[in-house]
Amino acid sequence: MFVVVSGSNRPGCNTIKVARRVAELLRADEREVRLLDLRELPPSLFAPESYAEKPADFAPFQEAIDAARGILTVVPEYNGSFPGALKYFVDMLRFPESLADVPCAFVGLSAGRWGGVRAVEQLEQVFLYRHAQPYGRRVFLPDIFAALDDDGRLVDPALDARLAELVRGFGAFVDGAVGRA
């Protein structure tokens, strides 16, 4: 199973729109997909006690990561980095095994012209620390407010083609990866 993580818990965010497109492309490539939307993180997870013992309602998130053959994270850039909710999500995953040897890929997006480059590069370092296996290609979606139509679809066919190419390439990478693949 492939897991697509929508890396923001902001209501009405564009991240979930891009994550849905990524999931759609994976399904078109005949991949089983689970979409994790950080807007659905249980409020109980944010209690200080969660560091010692995860609440039961976080189990579906942990189980999805545990079952993942590959994880593709859609990463928005907030204030020059990735969202705190995304870091907290990673922090709450069992250590060290949750991301170890799992192939991962990233799609960045931002309101600015660089498409979330800083956010993706910073998150990649966290995943590398956790011993994930990064795919060598990424896609960056700049000027995200103009890049999506009212239905949340990319308006530039070239950007959508790059996203589709990333998804296909990542699928092949996962198929050939060692570890959980």
C-alpha positions as CSV (number, residue, x, y, z in Angstrom):
1,M,0.0,0.0,0.0
2,F,1.2,3.5,-0.8
3,V,0.5,6.3,1.8
4,V,0.0,9.8,0.7
5,V,0.3,12.3,3.5
6,S,-1.4,15.7,3.2
7,G,1.1,17.7,5.3
8,S,-1.1,20.4,6.7
9,N,-3.9,20.5,9.2
10,R,-5.1,24.0,8.0
11,P,-8.8,24.1,7.1
12,G,-9.4,24.8,3.4
13,C,-5.7,24.2,2.5
14,N,-4.5,23.5,-1.0
15,T,-2.3,20.7,0.3
16,I,-5.2,18.3,0.5
17,K,-6.2,19.1,-3.1
18,V,-2.7,18.2,-4.3
19,A,-2.6,15.1,-2.1
20,R,-5.9,13.9,-3.6
21,R,-4.4,14.4,-7.1
22,V,-1.4,12.4,-6.1
23,A,-3.6,9.6,-4.7
24,E,-5.6,9.7,-7.9
25,L,-2.5,9.3,-10.0
26,L,-1.3,6.4,-7.9
27,R,-4.6,4.6,-8.3
28,A,-4.4,5.2,-12.1
29,D,-1.1,3.4,-11.8
30,E,-3.0,0.5,-10.2
31,R,-1.6,1.1,-6.7
32,E,-3.4,0.6,-3.5
33,V,-3.5,4.0,-1.7
34,R,-4.3,5.4,1.7
35,L,-4.6,9.1,2.1
36,L,-3.7,10.5,5.5
37,D,-5.1,14.0,6.1
38,L,-3.5,15.7,9.0
39,R,-6.7,17.7,9.5
40,E,-8.1,14.4,10.9
41,L,-5.4,14.0,13.6
42,P,-7.3,13.3,16.8
43,P,-7.3,16.2,19.3
44,S,-6.2,13.7,22.0
45,L,-2.8,13.4,20.2
46,F,-2.0,17.0,21.3
47,A,-2.2,16.2,25.0
48,P,1.3,16.2,26.6
49,E,0.7,12.6,27.8
50,S,0.7,11.5,24.2
51,Y,4.5,11.5,24.2
52,A,4.5,8.6,26.7
53,E,1.5,6.8,25.4
54,K,-0.2,7.4,22.1
55,P,-4.0,7.7,22.3
56,A,-6.0,4.8,20.8
57,D,-7.5,7.1,18.1
58,F,-4.0,7.7,16.6
59,A,-3.7,3.9,15.9
60,P,-5.1,4.2,12.3
61,F,-2.4,6.7,11.4
62,Q,0.4,4.5,12.9
63,E,-1.0,1.4,11.2
64,A,-1.1,3.1,7.8
65,I,2.5,4.1,8.1
66,D,3.5,0.6,9.4
67,A,1.8,-1.0,6.3
68,A,3.2,1.5,3.8
69,R,5.4,0.2,1.0
70,G,6.0,3.8,0.1
71,I,5.1,7.2,1.5
72,L,4.6,10.3,-0.7
73,T,4.2,13.5,1.4
74,V,2.7,16.7,0.0
75,V,4.6,19.4,1.9
76,P,3.4,23.0,2.0
77,E,5.8,25.8,2.8
78,Y,4.7,27.8,5.9
79,N,7.1,30.6,7.0
80,G,10.1,29.1,5.2
81,S,9.6,25.6,6.5
82,F,7.1,22.7,6.7
83,P,4.1,22.9,9.1
84,G,4.5,22.2,12.8
85,A,1.6,19.7,12.6
86,L,3.6,17.6,10.1
87,K,6.6,17.6,12.3
88,Y,4.5,16.6,15.3
89,F,2.9,13.8,13.2
90,V,6.4,12.4,12.4
91,D,7.4,12.9,16.1
92,M,4.4,10.8,17.3
93,L,5.2,7.8,15.0
94,R,7.0,5.0,16.8
95,F,10.7,5.4,16.8
96,P,12.9,4.2,15.2
97,E,11.0,1.7,13.1
98,S,8.1,3.7,11.6
99,L,10.0,5.2,8.7
100,A,13.1,3.0,8.6
101,D,13.8,1.5,5.2
102,V,10.5,2.9,3.8
103,P,10.8,4.6,0.3
104,C,9.6,8.2,0.4
105,A,9.0,11.0,-2.0
106,F,7.9,14.6,-1.7
107,V,5.8,17.2,-3.5
108,G,6.3,20.8,-2.4
109,L,3.9,23.7,-2.8
110,S,4.0,27.3,-1.8
111,A,2.3,30.6,-2.5
112,G,5.8,31.9,-3.6
113,R,7.9,31.2,-6.6
114,W,10.0,28.3,-5.3
115,G,7.2,25.8,-4.7
116,G,8.2,24.7,-1.2
117,V,11.9,23.8,-1.9
118,R,13.0,24.8,1.6
119,A,10.1,22.9,3.3
120,V,10.8,19.7,1.3
121,E,14.6,19.9,1.9
122,Q,14.1,20.3,5.6
123,L,11.6,17.5,5.8
124,E,13.8,15.2,3.8
125,Q,16.5,15.7,6.5
126,V,14.0,14.5,9.2
127,F,13.1,11.4,7.1
128,L,16.8,10.7,6.5
129,Y,17.3,10.9,10.2
130,R,14.6,8.3,10.6
131,H,16.4,6.1,8.0
132,A,13.8,6.4,5.2
133,Q,14.8,5.7,1.6
134,P,14.3,8.9,-0.4
135,Y,13.4,8.9,-4.0
136,G,15.8,11.2,-5.9
137,R,13.1,13.2,-7.7
138,R,10.7,15.8,-6.3
139,V,8.1,18.1,-7.8
140,F,7.6,21.7,-6.6
141,L,4.4,23.6,-7.3
142,P,4.9,27.4,-7.1
143,D,2.3,30.1,-6.9
144,I,-0.2,27.4,-5.7
145,F,-3.2,29.8,-5.5
146,A,-3.0,30.4,-9.2
147,A,-1.8,26.9,-10.0
148,L,-5.1,25.2,-9.0
149,D,-8.5,25.7,-10.6
150,D,-11.8,25.9,-8.6
151,D,-11.9,22.1,-8.5
152,G,-8.4,21.8,-7.1
153,R,-6.8,20.6,-10.3
154,L,-3.5,21.9,-11.7
155,V,-4.2,24.3,-14.5
156,D,-0.8,23.9,-16.1
157,P,-0.7,20.6,-18.1
158,A,3.1,20.6,-17.8
159,L,3.0,20.7,-14.0
160,D,0.4,17.9,-13.9
161,A,2.6,15.8,-16.3
162,R,5.6,16.3,-14.0
163,L,3.4,15.2,-11.0
164,A,2.3,12.1,-13.0
165,E,5.9,11.4,-13.9
166,L,7.0,11.6,-10.3
167,V,4.2,9.2,-9.2
168,R,5.1,6.6,-11.9
169,G,8.8,6.9,-11.1
170,F,8.2,6.6,-7.4
171,G,6.1,3.5,-8.0
172,A,9.0,1.9,-9.9
173,F,11.4,3.0,-7.2
174,V,9.3,1.3,-4.6
175,D,9.0,-1.8,-6.7
176,G,12.7,-2.1,-6.8
177,A,13.5,-0.9,-3.3
178,V,14.8,-3.1,-0.5
179,G,13.3,-3.0,3.0
180,R,9.6,-3.1,3.2
181,A,9.0,-3.2,-0.6
